[in-house]
Amino acid sequence: MSTLKPLTIDVVSDVVCPWCYIGKRRIEEALKLAPDVPVEIHFRPFFLNPWVPREGISRDEYLTTKFGSVEAYKGIAGRVVAAAEQEGLSYHPERVARQPNTTDCHRLIHWAGAIGKAPEMKQRLMELYFRDGGDLTDVDVLVQAAADCGLDAGVVRKMLASDDDVALISAQAQEAAEKGISGVPTYVFAQKYAVSGAQDPQMLARAIRQVSAEVNAEAAE
């Protein structure tokens, strides 16, 4: 039984951010490289595209607005697809037909956290989007994803139809922005050290060990 104080890691990211998809895998690999360090991970919301309306928009409209054209994104996408493959992940941008606003996705992750399933919920939503081209603006898709992660489908459907926790998610995303987080993923260690970008697992593991050691040294004083 470890006597070390757990290290809190806040992972600030968005479900439709491909580097966040890669970054989630890399922080998981980092944890495997530091198995003796007790860690508590919390997934915090970030809106990569806050201008996308709640009902979402077509993928072509999104890519044209953000990158100038659908073609302009293809070169960028190729590099991200290759990076994802190196982590054993699948990204098929050609399958994505609709760009969602991710408020409801973040609500699902928050609700899944109540039963200890936030990582599974986040992974499921990311796989649906990046691997399968799933429509995350479709309530049926979201409800099924929640059910896949052990949540009650009927309860989730009712909650999605309400404004439950919309204000909370918006406030948390706003808080991240006010703290200066503009690029994701960002990993915040012990609520005071931030590492931005989908960093190498070895680098993240070193940060985990260093900050854990500091936190525990302070606790022993």
C-alpha positions in Angstrom: 0.0 0.0 0.0 1.5 3.3 -1.1 1.9 5.9 1.6 2.5 8.6 -1.0 0.0 11.4 -1.4 -1.8 11.0 -4.8 -0.7 13.4 -7.6 -3.7 15.1 -9.2 -3.5 15.5 -13.0 -6.1 17.6 -14.7 -6.2 16.8 -18.4 -7.7 19.8 -20.2 -8.9 18.6 -23.6 -11.7 18.4 -26.2 -13.3 15.3 -27.7 -12.8 16.5 -31.3 -9.2 17.5 -30.9 -7.0 14.9 -32.7 -4.0 15.7 -30.6 -6.1 15.3 -27.5 -7.0 11.8 -28.8 -3.3 11.0 -29.1 -2.4 12.8 -25.9 -4.9 10.7 -23.9 -3.0 7.6 -25.0 0.3 9.1 -24.2 -0.6 10.1 -20.6 -1.9 6.6 -20.2 1.4 5.2 -21.4 3.2 7.6 -19.0 1.3 6.3 -16.1 2.5 2.8 -17.0 6.1 4.1 -16.9 5.5 5.4 -13.3 3.4 2.6 -11.8 4.7 3.3 -8.3 3.3 6.9 -8.3 -0.4 7.1 -7.1 -2.3 9.4 -9.5 -5.8 10.9 -9.7 -6.7 12.0 -13.2 -9.5 14.4 -13.9 -10.8 15.2 -17.4 -11.6 18.9 -17.7 -13.6 20.4 -20.6 -12.2 22.7 -23.3 -14.0 24.0 -26.4 -11.7 23.8 -29.4 -14.3 25.4 -31.5 -16.7 27.4 -29.3 -18.2 29.1 -32.3 -19.8 25.8 -33.5 -23.5 26.0 -32.7 -25.1 23.4 -30.3 -26.7 21.5 -33.2 -23.3 21.3 -35.0 -22.5 22.0 -38.6 -21.4 20.0 -41.7 -17.7 19.0 -41.7 -17.1 20.7 -45.0 -18.5 24.0 -43.7 -16.3 23.6 -40.6 -13.1 22.8 -42.5 -13.7 25.7 -45.0 -14.3 28.1 -42.1 -11.3 27.0 -40.1 -8.7 26.1 -42.7 -9.9 27.9 -45.8 -10.9 24.8 -47.7 -11.5 21.1 -47.3 -8.3 20.4 -49.4 -6.2 22.6 -47.1 -6.9 20.3 -44.2 -5.8 17.1 -46.0 -2.1 17.8 -45.6 -2.5 18.6 -41.9 -4.7 15.5 -41.4 -2.1 13.2 -43.0 0.5 14.1 -40.3 -2.1 13.6 -37.5 -3.3 10.3 -38.9 0.4 9.1 -38.9 0.9 10.2 -35.4 -2.2 8.5 -34.2 -1.2 5.2 -35.9 2.1 5.3 -34.0 0.1 5.2 -30.8 -2.1 2.3 -32.1 -5.0 4.6 -32.7 -7.2 5.0 -35.8 -8.1 8.3 -37.3 -10.2 8.4 -40.5 -11.0 12.1 -41.2 -12.7 11.1 -44.4 -15.5 9.4 -42.4 -16.4 12.5 -40.4 -19.5 14.2 -41.9 -20.6 16.5 -39.1 -18.7 18.7 -36.7 -20.3 18.8 -33.3 -20.4 21.4 -30.5 -18.9 19.3 -27.7 -21.0 20.6 -24.7 -23.0 17.4 -24.6 -19.9 15.2 -24.9 -18.3 17.0 -21.9 -21.6 16.5 -20.0 -21.4 12.8 -20.6 -17.8 12.6 -19.4 -18.8 14.5 -16.3 -21.8 12.2 -15.6 -19.6 9.1 -16.2 -17.2 10.4 -13.7 -19.8 9.9 -11.0 -19.4 6.1 -11.5 -15.7 6.2 -12.1 -16.0 5.8 -15.9 -14.9 9.2 -17.2 -11.8 7.8 -19.0 -13.9 5.1 -20.7 -16.5 7.7 -21.7 -14.0 10.0 -23.2 -12.3 7.2 -25.0 -15.6 5.9 -26.4 -16.6 9.3 -27.7 -13.2 9.9 -29.3 -13.2 6.5 -31.0 -16.7 7.1 -32.3 -15.6 10.4 -33.8 -12.1 9.8 -35.0 -12.2 6.1 -35.9 -15.8 5.6 -36.9 -16.9 9.1 -38.1 -19.8 9.0 -35.7 -22.2 11.9 -35.5 -21.8 13.3 -32.0 -24.7 15.7 -32.6 -27.0 12.7 -32.7 -28.7 12.1 -29.4 -29.1 8.4 -30.1 -25.4 8.1 -30.7 -24.6 9.8 -27.5 -27.1 7.7 -25.5 -25.7 4.5 -26.9 -22.1 5.6 -26.1 -23.2 6.3 -22.5 -24.9 2.9 -22.3 -21.7 1.3 -23.6 -19.9 2.8 -20.6 -22.4 1.6 -18.0 -24.7 4.6 -17.7 -28.5 4.2 -17.7 -29.7 5.0 -21.3 -33.1 6.3 -20.2 -31.7 8.6 -17.6 -29.0 9.9 -19.9 -31.6 10.7 -22.6 -33.6 12.7 -20.2 -30.6 14.6 -18.9 -29.4 15.4 -22.4 -32.8 16.9 -23.2 -32.4 19.2 -20.2 -29.9 21.9 -19.4 -28.3 19.8 -16.6 -24.7 20.8 -16.0 -24.5 23.0 -19.2 -23.5 26.0 -17.0 -21.0 23.9 -15.1 -19.2 22.7 -18.2 -19.2 26.2 -19.7 -17.8 27.6 -16.5 -15.0 25.0 -16.3 -14.1 25.6 -19.9 -14.1 29.3 -19.3 -11.9 28.8 -16.2 -9.3 27.0 -18.3 -9.3 29.8 -20.8 -8.9 32.4 -18.0 -5.9 30.5 -16.7 -4.2 31.0 -20.1 -4.8 27.6 -21.6 -5.3 28.1 -25.3 -3.8 24.9 -26.7 -4.9 21.4 -25.9 -4.2 18.8 -24.5 -2.8 20.6 -21.5 -1.8 18.5 -18.4 -1.9 20.4 -15.1 0.0 18.6 -12.4 -0.9 19.3 -8.7 -2.9 22.4 -9.9 0.3 24.4 -10.4 2.5 23.0 -13.2 1.1 22.9 -16.8 2.5 20.9 -19.7 1.0 21.7 -23.1 0.8 19.4 -26.1 0.6 15.7 -26.7 4.1 15.1 -25.2 6.2 12.0 -25.3 5.2 9.5 -22.6 8.8 9.4 -21.2 8.7 13.2 -20.7 5.3 13.0 -19.0 6.5 10.2 -16.8 9.4 12.3 -15.7 7.1 15.1 -14.9 4.8 12.8 -12.9 7.7 11.6 -10.8 9.2 15.0 -10.2 6.0 16.7 -9.2 4.9 13.8 -7.1 8.2 13.9 -5.2 7.8 17.7 -4.7 4.2 17.3 -3.5 5.1 14.6 -1.0 8.2 16.5 0.2 5.9 19.5 1.0 3.4 17.3 2.7 6.2 15.9 4.9 7.4 19.3 6.1 
